[in-house]
Each structure stands twice: as C-alpha cells, then as structure tokens.
Amino acid sequence: MNSFREVIAAFGGPAKMAALLNDPTVNDNLVRQWNNRDSIPAEYWSAAVEKAAAASIDGVTLAAFAQFAASRKVGKAAPTEGAAPGADQGARTTARKAA
C-alpha cells in the first residue's frame, strides 16, 4: 500500500471501513472525506491497524501510516513554509528605506 486511499479501499471502501472501525464518531461520510483528502487522522490510526489485522488486511501498519503522512507533507510543502507569495516583500522594502 502506498496511500491512505489504498488503505480505505482495502477495507472495502468508506462505508465498510466506518463499520469495521465501530466508532460512534466515524461514519461513511467522514471516511469519504478522509478518502478525498488522502488522509486518516492520527487519532484513528491505532484502531485502523487493529481492525485491519482482525480482518486480515495486510500492509496496514503504524509505520506505513507515518510514511504516508510524511510523504504528503513533503509533497505539499511550500518554499516559504506556508507564507503567502510576497509576504516578506514589506520587510525587504522597509530594510531598503532604512539603509
């Protein structure tokens, strides 16, 4: 497995994963949102790993989840770590005026 989407598919889709997790805070619409974002919140990782093992779904491990999450962060990182384009422009202008 290479993504959270593949994990959800391995469970049989959002509705089946929600049912297998058997958590009152999780329903198929929530798991569908996870699928759309290709992300499973960390607070559900342990339960997903446990339920996957019980259902004989291979490849669902905490290490795999950590790898999926890390690869998502690397792929989304902006050069300025989330700053808006040109956000430091004001600081440069002020520094030139002071010189």
C-alpha positions as CSV (number, residue, x, y, z in Angstrom):
1,M,0.0,0.0,0.0
2,N,1.2,3.5,-0.8
3,S,-1.6,5.8,0.4
4,F,-4.4,6.3,2.8
5,R,-6.8,5.9,-0.1
6,E,-5.4,2.4,-0.7
7,V,-6.0,1.6,2.9
8,I,-9.6,2.7,2.7
9,A,-10.0,0.7,-0.5
10,A,-8.5,-2.4,1.2
11,F,-11.2,-2.1,3.9
12,G,-13.8,-2.3,1.1
13,G,-14.5,1.5,0.8
14,P,-15.6,4.2,3.2
15,A,-18.9,2.6,4.4
16,K,-17.2,-0.7,5.2
17,M,-14.2,1.0,6.9
18,A,-16.5,3.1,9.0
19,A,-18.5,-0.1,10.1
20,L,-15.3,-2.0,10.9
21,L,-13.9,0.8,13.0
22,N,-17.1,0.6,15.0
23,D,-16.6,4.1,16.5
24,P,-19.6,6.4,17.1
25,T,-17.6,9.4,15.9
26,V,-16.9,7.7,12.5
27,N,-19.4,7.3,9.7
28,D,-19.1,6.6,6.0
29,N,-19.3,10.3,5.2
30,L,-16.3,11.1,7.4
31,V,-14.3,8.2,5.9
32,R,-15.3,9.5,2.4
33,Q,-13.8,12.9,3.4
34,W,-10.6,11.1,4.5
35,N,-10.5,9.4,1.2
36,N,-10.9,12.6,-0.7
37,R,-8.1,14.2,1.3
38,D,-6.0,11.0,1.1
39,S,-5.6,11.3,4.9
40,I,-6.6,9.4,8.0
41,P,-6.3,11.5,11.2
42,A,-3.7,10.1,13.5
43,E,-6.1,9.6,16.4
44,Y,-7.7,6.8,14.3
45,W,-4.5,5.0,13.2
46,S,-4.3,2.5,16.0
47,A,-7.9,1.5,15.7
48,A,-7.5,1.1,11.9
49,V,-4.4,-1.0,12.3
50,E,-6.1,-3.2,14.9
51,K,-9.2,-3.7,12.8
52,A,-7.2,-4.3,9.6
53,A,-5.3,-7.1,11.4
54,A,-8.5,-8.6,12.7
55,A,-9.9,-8.5,9.1
56,S,-6.7,-10.0,7.6
57,I,-5.9,-6.8,5.7
58,D,-2.2,-6.8,5.0
59,G,0.0,-3.7,4.9
60,V,-1.9,-1.5,7.4
61,T,0.7,-0.6,10.0
62,L,1.5,2.5,12.1
63,A,4.8,2.7,10.2
64,A,3.0,2.7,6.9
65,F,0.7,5.4,8.1
66,A,3.6,7.5,9.3
67,Q,5.2,7.1,5.9
68,F,2.0,8.1,4.0
69,A,1.7,11.2,6.2
70,A,5.3,12.2,5.8
71,S,5.2,11.8,2.0
72,R,2.1,14.0,1.9
73,K,3.8,16.8,3.9
74,V,6.9,16.7,1.6
75,G,4.7,16.9,-1.4
76,K,2.7,19.9,-0.1
77,A,5.5,22.0,1.5
78,A,5.6,25.5,0.1
79,P,9.0,27.1,-0.4
80,T,8.2,29.7,2.2
81,E,6.6,27.2,4.6
82,G,3.1,28.4,4.1
83,A,3.7,32.2,3.8
84,A,1.7,33.9,1.1
85,P,3.6,34.8,-2.1
86,G,5.4,38.1,-1.5
87,A,4.7,38.0,2.2
88,D,8.2,39.1,3.0
89,Q,8.1,42.0,0.5
90,G,7.2,44.6,3.1
91,A,10.2,43.6,5.3
92,R,12.6,44.0,2.3
93,T,11.2,47.3,1.4
94,T,11.4,48.6,4.9
95,A,15.1,47.4,5.1
96,R,16.0,49.3,1.9
97,K,14.3,52.5,3.1
98,A,16.3,52.3,6.4
99,A,19.6,51.9,4.6
